[in-house]
């Protein structure tokens, strides 16, 4: 209290605040859409019934052209997710 009497004000020192560590959300690395589309060559072979779409070294047969084009459009729109789904299917078949 002597400090107050001399005209000096002493602020009380607060205890350090402990910040709780927040878990950092981990985000899976995902390549750009254009990078995914450049990774594999895409070919379409039309048959009497349906078509075969080749992506890289894999060939995927479709019973109708409409079915093949829907799958191809999905691949172009979301190549990374489509590649993951197809790779999973191929691994299950092996």
C-alpha positions, 0 to 999 in steps of 0.5 A: 500500500505504500505505492498508493500513498506515493501516487504509484498505482500497482496493477495486480499480476494475473496468472497466465491463461492456459489455452487449451489445444484445439484439435487441428482438422486434418484435410486430405490433400487433393490435387487440382481437377486439371491435374487429375484429368491430365494424369490419364489418357481417356479413349472411347470405343463405341460398340454395336451395343454399348461402349468401352471407356479406357482411362489409362491402362484400365478399360471399363465396359458399359452396356449402353452408351448413355451409361458410359457417357454419364460415367465419363461426365462424372469423371470429368466433373469430379476426377479425383473422387471418380478415380478413388471410387474406380480404384477401389472397385478394381482392387476388390476385383483382384 
